[in-house]
């Protein structure tokens, strides 16, 4: 490919609306162009990166027995009605009607289509197990697209669906896919991606893992234990606390606390640490409009995913009005009286606690000396794990105070779906005894463009991407400095033809531009191996070869350039596989 013919512009300045580095570099480098909120067009360099990622995905899926198929993007709403998700999924699912008034959806995921494809085929146990996969456009109407390709509305996904006749077989294949994903991330240059236990969310199922790339710009929170190596998404991380208090019980005492509303203010006023307080967080369920009052230790935060999973209903912060009887800023579990239907829940962090401060359910008053068991517990008291894990918390696996909390980008996920979709959609098979059974499913997804952007996010410097050789848009970037110089241009032309003949992917910058512009553009493209032909070196029978990361540079004879470039590319590929 000759640079002079490459469609797209490169820009010196960082675009003002680009909030993360990968977004800025891919816009500046002529990789993509904004079309609409969360929707981008892809120029040739990005298409080449994505195509290489897709090749790796296909190879690894077929290595574990996957068969490539293709589902439609536009699907009849009736399929999603069969599974029950047409009404249960929120506005992320784009619903519309065709010209006949038939309800339709744009596929944001394809579990329903997978079941519909194989439920007539797979009516006998002899046809199990099997896995099908596709690389297809998805549309998810995200409320807040961000970070360029990190969170978009339209994207390409590799999604795979496996079908099994036993839980043991599903679990075995699930582990096969987990290892395949680890190979995929190593091959694209991200061996540091970690498998993290996660919440299944709208996908359902009994077990799921997300694959997290740790980076400060990630929108997911990852909880890790460096002592034993366990990892969780914050949504699924168990919070364990210790509440030992050697002091004797204090009596429950009413304290005047004028104009104090927050838990931080009351603890400062009473000279008590946050962990010796009980705070209330009030929600309302989306469907039933039920008031939910959650009491939790003052130094912890509510994990709303855990709360949603327990209630089986989405929650929103409640608007506390005079009609409900609650006193905002003064809500406590002792003597609480609420008008209308409500649910009161206690986080595990309060079990066995004593000598706490809390709201007194009257304006300008709090209690001290609260003992949860003595003052609040009865036969209806429910303790649940509803808190977010915190830095330095207790690891659920090894029991050490070693948890760390960091940010990460989810670059893949796998789920054990069980019979959630096959049962809902009436997919059955006859087992060896002739009995009807529902097959079990697993699903396995990787977003192609998000993976490309994630690689760029952690593999770049201040000048541009540093692409791993396996996914770089081209393998070699040939720069002809002073293309108006006949001898230099002739030498560069010859090297270009030699490289192409040897099967290397080459971007040849044959433009008549200043060296500074040429090298700046080369950095923005980010190809790992760069060859520079200039009049000065050419006059001595040499050229320069260098790595994009600046770790190695050599002056080499012109006649050996092509063979040396092949060796460098080969070595980079070997290093990636180690």
PyMOL commands that set and color helices and strands:
alter all, ss='L'
color gray80, all
select helices_A, chain A and resi 3-5+21-28+44-63+77-83+85-88+111-118+125-127+167-187+201-203+234-236+263-270+274-276+304-311+322-324+348-350+372-375+420-424+448-458+486-501+515-525+535-539+558-577
alter helices_A, ss='H'
color red, helices_A
select strands_A, chain A and resi 32-36+39-42+66-68+74-76+95-97+103-106+130-139+154-164+194-197+207-214+220-225+231-233+253-256+278-285+291-297+315-317+342-347+356-359+365-370+383-384+403-418+429-430+436-437+440-447+460-461+464-465+476-480+506-509+529-533+542-547+553-557
alter strands_A, ss='S'
color yellow, strands_A
deselect
rebuild
show_as cartoon
